[in-house]
Amino acid sequence: MDRPNLLFQFTILASIISLSSSSSIYDVLGSYGLPPGLLPKGITNFTIDPSTGRFESHLESSCNAKFETDFHYEATVAGTLAFGQIGDVSGVSAQDLFLWFPVKGVRVDVPSSGVVYFDVGDGVRKQFSFSSFETPPDCDASPAPVDLVLFNRDGPIVENQFGKLENDLDLGDALWTGWTAY
């Protein structure tokens, strides 16, 4: 085995050991240029693969946290970390008006502009102040958001608001208040 390859393997092993034994998920977020408050207080454990950035964090139960809007966290939140962003997010939803939207990704500008962008898919995102996420929020135990069902005289129109409401009802931007298409 050549020396550079051995050094690379040692570095990866050292990263795995140091991330899993001495760092919290909040420290890991900071090392990726992200604010620690993207995840709520109460993370019971987490795993991360430093070679891919894929992480999984666990809470005792699902919960809601309040920022400029309400966020819902499932008991398991996962995603893929890269510097200044989290992709392939699962387990997080954001509320706007009376609707809940699954968060697909989070990013910050590098260098920082003081803004955090939340992507809910289909080119729609919302921005919040970076300072809102400097401290992990308290998270109140709660059930998952309830799906919205709209009815007309023929029966249900939409069975699940996540990504279907706009397409099925052709409401355009009417329900994306505060969310920006990019």
N, C-alpha and C positions, 0 to 999 in steps of 0.2 A: 504494500500500500504506500503510495507516495505521500510525502510530508504535507503538501497543501490540502489533500483530501482528508488526512487524519486531523489536521487543524480545523477544517470545516466541520467535521463530525463532532469534535470536541466542543466547538463553539455552540453547535445546535444542542448538544446534550447539556451543556452548562446553562443555556437559555431555558430549556425545559425545567431543569432542576430549580433555577432561581425564580422563574415565574410561578411554579407550582408551590414552592415551599415558603417563600418570603414575601410575595407580593399579593395584594388584594386585587380584585377585579378593577377597583377604582384606580389603583396605581398603574395597572396595565392600560386602562383607557388613557391616562395621562401620558404614558410613554408613547402612545400612538397619536398624540396631539389633540386628544378629545377631552371634553370636560367630564369629570367623574360623576356628575349628576345625571348623566344619561340613563343610569340604572339607579333604582331606588335603594334605600337602606334595607338591610335584611337579607342580603345575598348569603345563603348558607354555605355554598361551595361553588366553585367554577373550575372549568378545564379549558385549556387553550393549546392549540397545536401551533407553536411558533413558526413552523415551516410554511403553514398555509394561512395562519391568522384566524382559523376557525375556532370559535369559542362557544361555550355553553355555560350559562349561569342558572342557579336554582334559588328560588325563594320558597319559604315554607308553604305559601299558598298564593293564589292570584290576588292582585291588589290594584288599587287606584292611587295615583299621585296627582297633585295639582300644580301646574305651572301657569303659564298664560292661558292654557286650556287643560282639560283633563286627559291623562294618559292611563291606559290600562296595561298592566303587565301580567302575563300568564305566569304560572309557577316555574316554567322553563322559558328562558329568553336566550336566543342563539343568534349568531351572525358571523360574518367574516370581517375581521379587522384588517385595515390597511392604513397607512399614515393619513390622518385627517378624515377617515370615513369608516363606516360600517355598512357592508352590503349583505344581501340575503338575510335580512332581519326577519326573525319569526318570534312571536310571543309578545308583540307590542302593538297597541292600537291607540289612535289619537281621536279625540272627539271634536267635532266642529258643528255648531248649532246642536241638533239632536241626533246627529249621525256619528257612527264610529267608523274610522278608516284604518285598515292595517298599515302599519309603518313598514315599508320595504327597504329603506335605507336612510342613513344619516350621514351628513358630511359637514365639514367646516372648511372655510377658505384657508389656504396656506400661501403666504402668511395670513394670520388671522385678521378678519375684518370685523370680528366681534359678533358674527352671526352663525347660527347653527341651522342647517336646512334639513327638513324631514320630508322624505319622498314617500308618497302613498301610491305610487304607480301611475301608469298612463300619462307620464309627463307632468304630474301635479305634485307640487311641493309647497311647504309653508316654512317661513323663516321665523326664528325666535332669537332673542338676545342670548349670546354666549353666557353672559353673567347669570342668566336664569338657571343654568345647569352646573354652576361651580361647586355646588354642594349636593350630595345625594339627598333626594327628598324622602320624607316620611311616606309610607305607603300603607293605606288602610285596606285591610282584607275585604275583598268583595268578589262577587261572582263575575263571570265574563259578561261583556255587553250583550244585550238582547238584540237579536236580529229584528229589523223593521219589516213589517208586512203591511203593505198598502192594499186597500180593497176598492173596487168599483162595483157596479151592479152585477158584473159578470164573475166576480170572485177576486182572488188575490192577483195583484199586478206584479209585485216583486216579493220574492221569498227571502232574499238576503241582500242587504244593502252594500256589502263589500264589492265595489267595482261594477255591480249590475244596475244600480239605480239610475245612473245617468244614461246608460245604454238603453235600458228598457223603456224609460219614460222620456228620453230625449229632452232632458232639462237643461242641457248645456252647462253653463257656468253657474246657474242659479243656486246649486247646492254646494258649490266649492267656495263659499264665502271665505275670504282671507287666504285661500290657497292659490298658488300661481302656477300656470302651465309654463313649461320650459321646453 
